[in-house]
């Protein structure tokens, strides 16, 4: 199953809290309260987000965190990669030489293409867009198949 980790999901929630108030500097406890998460979890998320350059921290009595860029310029692929590392559908999608059948494999190029499609989809959605409720689904096209979707319990 393809899915982001719970921490990546939570990181997106925390970043949307910051995106909703881009001029505010919020402490980890304030972020936790607004996001509905525990403070230790939020503190754990902020370190890789800061290392990736998505948030900046300020020390002192009025310290806290804020986004380093406008929410419109932060894409979901940046958030996923900050939390999980480079996006890779398969090991060979990003690293050559890690597979025993690499020389005879006929699906590697297809997996790379799928990897690129997923990365482009995540790249096309900004943090600002995550603040907007989704629009109602379009009616299915004639002859289209419905794919059932189940959301993971978090």
C-alpha positions as CSV (number, residue, x, y, z in Angstrom):
1,X,0.0,0.0,0.0
2,X,1.3,3.4,-0.9
3,X,0.8,6.0,1.9
4,X,2.7,8.6,3.8
5,X,3.7,7.9,7.4
6,X,1.6,9.2,10.3
7,X,4.4,11.7,11.1
8,X,4.3,13.1,7.6
9,X,0.6,13.5,7.8
10,X,1.0,15.3,11.2
11,X,3.8,17.5,9.7
12,X,1.3,18.6,7.0
13,X,-1.3,19.4,9.7
14,X,1.3,21.5,11.7
15,X,2.4,23.3,8.6
16,X,-1.2,24.2,7.7
17,X,-1.5,25.7,11.1
18,X,1.5,27.9,10.4
19,X,0.2,28.6,6.8
20,X,-3.1,29.8,8.2
21,X,-1.2,32.4,10.2
22,X,2.0,33.1,8.3
23,X,2.9,36.3,10.2
24,X,2.6,34.6,13.7
25,X,5.5,32.9,15.5
26,X,4.0,29.9,17.4
27,X,5.6,27.8,20.1
28,X,5.5,24.0,19.9
29,X,2.8,23.9,22.6
30,X,0.7,26.5,20.7
31,X,1.1,24.5,17.5
32,X,0.2,21.3,19.3
33,X,-2.9,22.8,20.7
34,X,-4.1,24.3,17.4
35,X,-3.2,21.1,15.5
36,X,-4.8,18.8,18.1
37,X,-1.6,16.9,18.6
38,X,0.7,16.2,21.6
39,X,3.5,18.7,22.2
40,X,6.3,16.0,22.1
41,X,5.0,14.9,18.7
42,X,5.0,18.4,17.4
43,X,8.5,19.0,18.7
44,X,9.7,15.8,17.0
45,X,8.2,17.1,13.7
46,X,9.7,20.5,13.8
47,X,13.3,19.3,13.7
48,X,13.3,17.7,10.2
49,X,11.0,20.5,9.0
50,X,13.6,23.1,10.1
51,X,16.5,21.0,8.7
52,X,14.7,21.0,5.3
53,X,14.3,24.8,5.5
54,X,10.5,24.7,5.7
55,X,10.2,26.3,9.1
56,X,12.5,28.6,11.1
57,X,12.8,28.7,14.9
58,X,13.2,31.6,17.2
59,X,14.5,31.4,20.7
60,X,13.6,33.4,23.7
61,X,10.5,34.5,25.6
62,X,8.6,35.2,22.4
63,X,10.2,32.3,20.5
64,X,8.6,29.7,18.3
65,X,8.3,28.7,14.7
66,X,7.0,30.1,11.4
67,X,7.2,29.2,7.8
68,X,10.4,30.3,5.9
69,X,8.4,30.9,2.7
70,X,4.9,31.7,1.6
71,X,2.6,28.7,1.8
72,X,2.0,29.0,-2.0
73,X,5.7,28.2,-2.6
74,X,5.9,25.1,-0.4
75,X,4.8,21.9,-2.2
76,X,3.7,18.6,-0.7
77,X,6.7,16.8,-2.2
78,X,8.9,19.0,-0.1
79,X,7.0,18.0,3.1
80,X,7.1,14.3,2.2
81,X,10.8,14.4,1.4
82,X,11.6,16.4,4.6
83,X,10.0,13.7,6.7
84,X,10.7,10.6,4.7
85,X,13.7,11.2,2.5
86,X,13.7,11.1,-1.3
87,X,10.5,9.9,-2.9
88,X,11.0,6.4,-4.3
89,X,8.3,3.9,-5.3
90,X,11.0,1.2,-5.5
91,X,14.6,1.1,-4.4
92,X,15.8,1.3,-8.0
93,X,13.6,4.4,-8.6
94,X,16.4,6.5,-7.2
95,X,19.4,4.3,-6.6
96,X,21.1,2.1,-9.2
97,X,23.0,-1.0,-8.2
98,X,20.8,-2.1,-5.2
99,X,19.0,-4.8,-7.1
100,X,20.2,-8.3,-8.1
101,X,18.1,-8.4,-11.3
102,X,18.8,-4.8,-12.4
103,X,20.5,-5.9,-15.7
104,X,17.6,-8.1,-16.8
105,X,14.7,-6.1,-15.4
106,X,12.1,-4.8,-17.8
107,X,9.9,-2.9,-15.4
108,X,12.4,-0.5,-13.9
109,X,11.8,2.3,-16.5
110,X,8.0,2.0,-15.8
111,X,8.5,2.3,-12.0
112,X,10.7,5.4,-12.6
113,X,7.9,6.8,-14.7
114,X,5.3,6.1,-12.0
115,X,7.7,7.6,-9.4
116,X,7.9,10.8,-11.6
117,X,4.1,11.0,-11.9
118,X,3.6,10.7,-8.1
119,X,6.3,13.3,-7.5
120,X,4.8,15.6,-10.0
121,X,1.3,15.2,-8.4
122,X,2.8,16.1,-5.0
123,X,4.8,18.9,-6.5
124,X,1.6,20.4,-8.0
125,X,-0.1,20.8,-4.6
126,X,1.0,23.7,-2.4
127,X,0.6,24.0,1.3
128,X,-1.7,26.9,0.7
129,X,-4.0,24.6,-1.3
130,X,-4.2,22.3,1.7
131,X,-6.0,25.0,3.6
132,X,-8.8,25.1,1.1
133,X,-11.6,22.5,1.5
134,X,-11.8,20.2,-1.5
135,X,-14.4,20.9,-4.1
136,X,-17.2,18.5,-4.7
137,X,-16.2,15.6,-6.9
138,X,-17.0,15.8,-10.6
139,X,-19.5,13.2,-11.9
140,X,-17.8,10.2,-13.4
141,X,-17.1,10.2,-17.1
142,X,-19.1,7.8,-19.2
143,X,-17.5,4.4,-19.1
144,X,-15.2,5.3,-16.2
145,X,-14.5,2.8,-13.5
146,X,-15.0,3.7,-9.9
147,X,-12.0,3.0,-7.6
148,X,-13.0,2.6,-4.0
149,X,-10.9,4.6,-1.6
150,X,-10.4,3.8,2.1
151,X,-8.7,6.4,4.3
152,X,-6.2,5.0,6.7
153,X,-7.1,5.2,10.4
154,X,-4.6,7.5,12.1
